[in-house]
Amino acid sequence: MSAPLPYRPPDEPVTNPLVPDPYGPVQQPLSGAVELAAERGPVVYVPGAHGGFVAVRREDLPTTHTPAPAPVASGVDPHAQRMAAKGVFAAGAGVGAYFAAGAAAIVLDSLAQALIAAAVAAGVAIAAPGRRGGGGDTYVTHHHVSNRWFGRSHTTVRNH
């Protein structure tokens, strides 16, 4: 309210019932005696029996001894240490599995190459004619090439 209210005598009726009358008589509480906050003392609101809160004077509350807080251990929280250790273990297990898979791939690749080489050697041994008790003739051919001046070459062929 920025402007002061105009003067009105106290016995004059209020024209608008929705606007409170600042000059009228003070309304009394509907039930009970008036209790001033300064006479009452500090009040604490506690949960009541029917779901609401009830005002109780602080001196009427039971006094209980609150235990001293336990000393806080210095250092890192043990739960946090366990969580970090699980993370490090998981990372190490993942890296170890990666290297193990690489080693297994190398071993399997080498084994496959050895089996292929053995199969090729067996196929060549079966297909090639060899000295099997009075078989065919063997010819050895030697080619001897000798180069001479001005791009001339001489070739000698000998069969044994």
C-alpha positions as CSV (number, residue, x, y, z in Angstrom):
1,M,0.0,0.0,0.0
2,S,1.7,3.1,-1.2
3,A,-1.0,5.7,-0.4
4,P,-2.5,6.1,3.1
5,L,-6.1,5.2,3.7
6,P,-8.6,8.0,4.1
7,Y,-9.9,8.7,7.6
8,R,-13.1,6.9,8.5
9,P,-14.8,7.0,12.0
10,P,-14.7,3.6,13.8
11,D,-18.5,3.3,14.1
12,E,-19.2,3.7,10.4
13,P,-20.1,0.5,8.6
14,V,-17.7,-1.1,6.0
15,T,-18.9,-0.6,2.5
16,N,-17.0,-3.6,0.9
17,P,-17.0,-6.7,3.1
18,L,-14.1,-8.3,1.2
19,V,-11.7,-5.6,2.1
20,P,-10.5,-5.9,5.8
21,D,-11.2,-2.9,8.0
22,P,-7.9,-1.7,9.5
23,Y,-9.6,0.6,11.9
24,G,-12.3,-1.8,13.1
25,P,-12.2,-3.9,16.3
26,V,-9.7,-6.7,16.5
27,Q,-11.3,-10.1,15.8
28,Q,-11.1,-12.6,18.6
29,P,-10.0,-16.2,18.0
30,L,-12.9,-18.6,17.5
31,S,-11.9,-20.9,20.3
32,G,-9.4,-21.0,23.2
33,A,-7.5,-18.2,24.9
34,V,-5.1,-15.9,23.2
35,E,-1.5,-17.1,23.7
36,L,1.3,-14.8,22.7
37,A,4.5,-16.2,21.2
38,A,6.7,-14.4,23.7
39,E,4.8,-16.0,26.6
40,R,4.8,-19.5,25.0
41,G,8.5,-20.0,24.3
42,P,10.0,-21.9,21.3
43,V,7.8,-24.4,19.6
44,V,8.7,-27.5,17.7
45,Y,6.3,-29.1,15.2
46,V,6.1,-32.9,15.5
47,P,4.0,-35.4,13.5
48,G,0.6,-35.9,15.1
49,A,-1.5,-39.1,15.4
50,H,-3.8,-38.2,12.5
51,G,-1.2,-37.3,9.8
52,G,-0.9,-33.6,10.7
53,F,1.7,-31.7,12.6
54,V,1.2,-30.6,16.2
55,A,3.0,-27.7,17.9
56,V,4.8,-28.7,21.1
57,R,6.8,-26.5,23.4
58,R,10.5,-27.4,23.3
59,E,10.7,-27.8,27.1
60,D,7.9,-30.4,27.0
61,L,9.8,-32.7,24.7
62,P,11.7,-35.6,26.3
63,T,15.4,-35.1,26.3
64,T,17.6,-37.9,25.0
65,H,21.3,-38.1,24.9
66,T,22.5,-38.0,21.3
67,P,25.6,-40.1,20.8
68,A,28.8,-38.4,19.6
69,P,29.4,-38.9,16.0
70,A,31.9,-41.7,15.2
71,P,35.2,-40.4,14.0
72,V,35.6,-40.4,10.3
73,A,38.4,-42.6,8.9
74,S,40.9,-40.7,6.9
75,G,41.8,-41.8,3.4
76,V,39.7,-43.1,0.6
77,D,36.3,-44.8,1.2
78,P,36.7,-48.6,1.2
79,H,33.6,-49.0,-0.9
80,A,35.1,-46.6,-3.5
81,Q,38.4,-48.6,-3.4
82,R,36.5,-51.8,-4.1
83,M,34.6,-50.3,-7.0
84,A,37.9,-48.9,-8.5
85,A,39.6,-52.3,-8.0
86,K,36.7,-54.0,-9.9
87,G,37.0,-51.6,-12.7
88,V,40.8,-52.1,-13.0
89,F,40.3,-55.9,-12.9
90,A,37.7,-55.7,-15.6
91,A,40.0,-53.6,-17.8
92,G,42.9,-56.0,-17.2
93,A,40.7,-59.0,-18.0
94,G,39.6,-57.4,-21.2
95,V,43.1,-56.6,-22.3
96,G,44.2,-60.2,-21.3
97,A,41.4,-61.7,-23.4
98,Y,42.4,-59.5,-26.3
99,F,46.0,-60.7,-26.2
100,A,44.9,-64.4,-25.6
101,A,42.6,-64.2,-28.7
102,G,45.5,-62.8,-30.8
103,A,47.8,-65.6,-29.6
104,A,45.2,-68.2,-30.4
105,A,44.7,-66.8,-33.9
106,I,48.5,-67.0,-34.5
107,V,48.6,-70.6,-33.3
108,L,45.6,-71.6,-35.4
109,D,47.0,-69.9,-38.5
110,S,50.4,-71.6,-38.1
111,L,48.7,-75.0,-37.6
112,A,46.6,-74.4,-40.8
113,Q,49.7,-73.5,-42.7
114,A,51.5,-76.6,-41.5
115,L,48.6,-78.9,-42.4
116,I,48.4,-77.3,-45.9
117,A,52.2,-77.8,-46.4
118,A,51.9,-81.4,-45.3
119,A,49.0,-82.0,-47.7
120,V,51.0,-80.5,-50.6
121,A,54.0,-82.6,-49.8
122,A,51.9,-85.7,-49.6
123,G,50.3,-84.9,-52.9
124,V,53.6,-84.3,-54.6
125,A,55.0,-87.6,-53.2
126,I,52.0,-89.5,-54.5
127,A,51.9,-87.9,-57.9
128,A,55.6,-87.8,-58.8
129,P,57.1,-91.0,-60.3
130,G,60.1,-92.2,-58.2
131,R,62.5,-95.0,-58.1
132,R,60.2,-97.8,-57.3
133,G,61.9,-101.0,-58.1
134,G,63.0,-101.0,-61.8
135,G,60.9,-98.0,-62.9
136,G,61.6,-95.7,-65.8
137,D,64.8,-93.9,-67.0
138,T,66.0,-90.7,-65.5
139,Y,67.6,-88.0,-67.7
140,V,69.6,-85.1,-66.4
141,T,70.0,-82.2,-68.8
142,H,72.7,-79.6,-68.3
143,H,72.5,-76.3,-70.1
144,H,75.8,-74.4,-70.2
145,V,75.6,-70.9,-71.5
146,S,78.8,-68.8,-72.0
147,N,78.6,-65.2,-73.0
148,R,81.2,-63.7,-75.3
149,W,82.1,-60.2,-76.5
150,F,79.7,-58.0,-78.4
151,G,76.5,-59.9,-77.3
152,R,77.5,-63.3,-78.6
153,S,76.5,-66.3,-76.5
154,H,77.3,-70.0,-76.9
155,T,75.0,-72.8,-75.4
156,T,76.0,-76.4,-74.7
157,V,73.4,-79.1,-73.9
158,R,74.4,-82.4,-72.4
159,N,72.1,-85.3,-71.3
160,H,73.3,-88.0,-68.9
